[in-house]
């Protein structure tokens, strides 16, 4: 995906379809209304809304604060100063997770600082947490008391996370050309850990969007969504054999809902062919950090009534 289109990835969210969303959208038929039943981070809905294939796009997820966070970022209302969230510690993360009431701010923190964006586990272990936050604090605050604080003045005029991140890499390349700074280079190789800023950059891209007029937001349980016969319906439910990771998920209830759904065009993302479906498109393997032997082809299934 080109950099200018990366806003379509939506929130950095577990199960995000960013790698496959263009293939999915090309495989789906045109229609008047597109319903994204399990919208998650909004990747498919955002791509559908910008595709020109649909007059209306319904982005639905029953997790209300996830939907509200996406809407707030896209509409920039309320406005978030994302630079306030660039260097959260383990203690701050668990305070947000365990002590703060559910809110869009809490959801932002849990998504951006959790391992695999699972909203539960802090990204880094205790052994290397301090190292991995050092460069970020130097870049944004200049308060580490180390020679890395030179990064702060270097990027002082940068007004966005993306600009500061770009200047960091420019600075790093310059340091690599100074052979006398061998010790610093060794530290840089160990401390090149600004990956978390990539998650916040993704949120920043959403803030920079113009409002997508055809995108509608919904927080219903999938049973309660009103589906029309001519709707194009897309479902990205918990995959087979992963339901233990999603408390309360009942695959049999989902199959019963599919059987009763009035839409003639229903598509499902899965690894496994489900009852009363056919493979509409094989999306291939998703690139991730799992062992190559464990990767499976992602399928786009079409429900056959």
C-alpha positions in Angstrom: 0.0 0.0 0.0 1.3 3.4 -1.0 2.1 5.8 1.9 -0.6 8.3 0.8 -3.2 5.5 1.1 -2.1 4.1 4.5 -4.9 5.9 6.2 -7.2 3.2 4.8 -5.7 0.8 7.4 -7.8 2.5 10.0 -6.9 1.8 13.7 -3.9 -0.4 14.4 -6.0 -3.3 15.5 -5.7 -7.0 16.1 -6.7 -8.8 12.9 -6.4 -5.7 10.8 -6.9 -6.4 7.1 -4.5 -3.8 5.8 -2.4 -6.3 3.9 -5.4 -7.7 2.1 -7.9 -5.0 1.9 -7.3 -3.9 -1.7 -7.7 -7.5 -2.8 -10.9 -7.9 -0.8 -12.4 -4.7 -2.2 -11.5 -5.7 -5.8 -13.3 -9.0 -5.2 -16.5 -7.6 -3.8 -19.4 -6.5 -6.1 -20.6 -2.9 -6.4 -23.8 -2.0 -4.7 -25.8 0.8 -3.1 -25.0 0.0 0.6 -22.0 -1.8 2.1 -22.3 -3.2 5.6 -19.1 -4.1 7.5 -20.6 -6.2 10.3 -17.5 -6.8 12.4 -15.7 -3.6 11.6 -12.8 -3.8 14.1 -10.3 -1.1 13.3 -12.3 0.2 10.3 -9.8 -0.8 7.5 -12.4 -2.4 5.2 -15.0 0.3 5.9 -12.6 3.1 5.1 -11.4 1.5 1.9 -15.0 0.8 0.9 -16.0 4.4 1.6 -13.1 5.7 -0.6 -13.6 3.1 -3.4 -16.5 4.8 -5.2 -18.3 1.4 -5.3 -21.0 2.3 -2.7 -23.3 5.1 -1.9 -23.4 4.2 1.8 -21.0 2.4 4.0 -22.0 1.1 7.5 -19.0 0.6 9.8 -20.3 -1.5 12.7 -18.6 -2.9 15.8 -20.2 -3.6 19.1 -17.2 -2.1 21.0 -18.5 1.4 21.3 -15.3 3.2 22.2 -13.4 1.6 19.2 -16.1 3.1 16.9 -16.1 6.4 18.7 -12.3 6.6 18.5 -12.3 6.1 14.7 -15.1 8.6 14.3 -13.2 11.2 16.5 -10.0 10.8 14.5 -11.7 10.9 11.1 -13.8 14.0 12.0 -11.0 15.4 14.2 -13.7 16.0 16.9 -12.7 15.9 19.7 -9.2 16.7 18.7 -6.4 14.5 20.1 -2.9 15.9 20.6 -1.3 12.6 19.8 2.1 13.9 20.9 0.8 13.5 24.4 0.8 9.8 24.0 4.3 9.1 22.5 6.1 7.7 25.5 3.8 5.8 27.8 5.5 3.5 30.4 4.3 0.1 31.6 2.9 1.6 34.7 0.9 4.2 32.8 -0.4 1.5 30.4 -1.7 -0.7 33.2 -3.2 2.3 35.0 -5.2 3.0 31.9 -6.1 -0.6 31.5 -7.0 -1.5 35.1 -8.0 1.8 36.8 -9.4 4.2 34.2 -13.1 4.1 33.0 -13.7 3.0 29.4 -13.3 5.9 27.1 -11.9 6.7 23.6 -8.6 8.0 25.3 -8.3 4.7 27.1 -8.9 2.8 23.9 -6.3 4.8 22.0 -3.7 4.0 24.7 -4.5 0.3 24.8 -4.4 -0.1 21.0 -1.2 1.9 20.5 0.8 0.3 23.4 -0.3 -3.3 23.5 1.4 -6.3 22.0 -0.1 -7.1 18.6 -2.7 -4.4 19.5 -4.5 -6.8 21.7 -5.5 -4.1 24.2 -4.3 -6.3 27.1 -0.6 -6.9 27.2 2.0 -4.1 27.3 4.2 -4.0 24.3 7.7 -4.4 25.8 9.0 -6.6 28.6 10.5 -5.1 31.8 14.1 -5.9 30.7 14.1 -3.6 27.6 11.3 -1.2 28.3 13.5 1.7 29.4 15.9 1.3 26.5 13.0 1.4 24.0 11.5 4.6 25.4 14.7 6.4 25.7 15.0 7.7 22.1 11.3 8.6 22.0 11.7 10.8 25.1 14.8 12.4 23.7 13.1 13.1 20.4 9.9 14.6 21.8 11.0 16.0 25.2 14.8 16.2 25.3 14.8 15.3 29.0 16.8 12.0 29.2 20.1 13.6 30.4 21.9 11.7 27.6 23.6 12.8 24.4 20.5 11.6 22.6 18.8 14.8 23.8 20.4 16.5 20.8 17.5 15.0 18.8 15.1 17.4 20.5 16.7 20.6 19.1 17.2 18.7 15.8 13.5 18.2 15.3 12.2 21.2 17.3 10.4 22.7 14.3 8.6 19.5 13.3 4.9 19.8 14.2 3.8 16.2 13.6 4.8 12.7 14.8 5.5 11.8 11.2 7.8 14.7 10.6 9.7 14.0 13.8 10.0 10.3 12.9 11.3 11.2 9.5 13.9 13.6 11.0 15.0 10.9 13.5 15.9 8.7 10.6 17.7 11.6 8.8 19.7 12.3 12.0 20.5 8.6 12.4 21.9 8.4 8.8 24.1 11.4 9.6 25.5 9.8 12.7 26.3 6.7 10.8 28.6 8.8 8.6 30.6 10.0 11.6 33.1 7.1 12.2 34.4 8.7 15.5 31.0 8.2 17.1 31.4 4.4 17.3 30.0 4.1 20.8 26.9 6.1 19.9 26.4 4.0 16.8 26.5 0.8 18.9 23.9 2.3 21.2 21.8 3.3 18.2 21.8 -0.2 16.8 20.5 -1.4 20.2 18.0 1.4 20.7 16.4 1.6 17.2 13.0 1.1 18.8 10.7 3.8 17.6 8.3 1.3 16.1 5.5 2.4 18.4 5.5 5.8 16.8 4.3 4.0 13.6 1.0 3.2 15.4 0.6 6.8 16.4 1.5 7.9 12.9 -1.4 5.8 11.6 -3.8 7.6 14.0 -2.3 10.9 12.8 -3.1 10.0 9.2 -6.8 9.5 10.1 -6.8 13.0 11.7 -5.7 14.5 8.5 -8.6 13.1 6.5 -11.4 15.0 5.1 -14.7 13.6 6.5 -16.0 10.7 4.5 -19.6 11.7 3.9 -20.8 8.2 3.0 -19.4 6.5 6.1 -21.9 5.8 8.9 -21.0 4.5 12.3 -22.9 1.8 14.2 -22.3 0.0 17.5 -24.9 -2.8 17.4 -24.5 -6.5 18.1 -24.5 -8.2 14.7 -27.9 -9.8 15.4 -29.5 -6.3 15.7 -28.2 -4.8 12.4 -31.0 -4.2 9.9 -29.9 -5.9 6.7 -31.6 -5.2 3.3 -31.8 -7.8 0.5 -29.7 -5.7 -1.9 -26.9 -4.9 0.7 -23.4 -6.0 0.2 -22.5 -7.6 3.5 -18.9 -8.3 4.7 -18.1 -10.2 7.8 -14.8 -10.6 9.5 -15.7 -12.6 12.6 -13.4 -14.5 14.9 -11.8 -17.3 12.8 -12.5 -21.0 13.4 -10.4 -22.3 16.3 -9.7 -18.9 17.6 -13.0 -18.3 19.3 -11.4 -19.0 22.8 -9.7 -15.6 22.3 -13.0 -13.9 22.0 -15.2 -14.4 25.1 -18.8 -15.2 24.4 -18.4 -15.8 20.7 -20.8 -18.5 19.5 -20.1 -19.7 15.9 -23.3 -21.7 15.7 -25.3 -18.6 16.4 -23.4 -16.8 13.7 -24.1 -19.6 11.2 -27.8 -19.4 12.1 -27.7 -15.6 11.5 -26.1 -16.1 8.1 -28.9 -18.6 7.2 -31.6 -16.0 8.1 -29.8 -13.0 6.7 -31.9 -11.5 3.8 -28.9 -10.2 1.8 -28.1 -12.0 -1.4 -24.5 -11.0 -1.3 -22.7 -12.0 1.9 -18.9 -12.4 2.1 -16.7 -13.7 5.0 -13.0 -13.6 5.7 -11.7 -16.9 7.1 -8.9 -19.4 7.0 -11.4 -22.3 6.8 -14.3 -22.9 4.4 -17.6 -22.6 6.4 -20.9 -24.5 5.9 -23.0 -23.2 3.0 -20.1 -21.1 1.5 -17.8 -21.2 -1.5 -14.4 -19.7 -2.0 -14.8 -16.4 -3.9 -11.1 -15.5 -3.8 -8.0 -16.9 -2.2 -6.2 -13.9 -0.7 -2.9 -15.8 -0.1 -0.8 -15.8 3.1 -0.6 -12.9 5.4 3.0 -11.7 6.1 3.6 -11.9 9.9 6.2 -13.0 12.4 4.8 -16.5 12.9 6.7 -19.5 11.6 6.3 -19.9 7.9 4.9 -23.4 8.3 2.0 -22.0 10.4 0.9 -19.5 7.8 -2.4 -20.3 6.1 -4.1 -18.8 3.1 -6.7 -16.3 3.9 -10.0 -16.9 2.1 -12.8 -14.6 1.0 -15.9 -16.8 1.2 -19.3 -16.2 -0.4 -22.4 -17.5 1.3 -24.5 -19.8 -0.9 -28.1 -19.8 0.1 
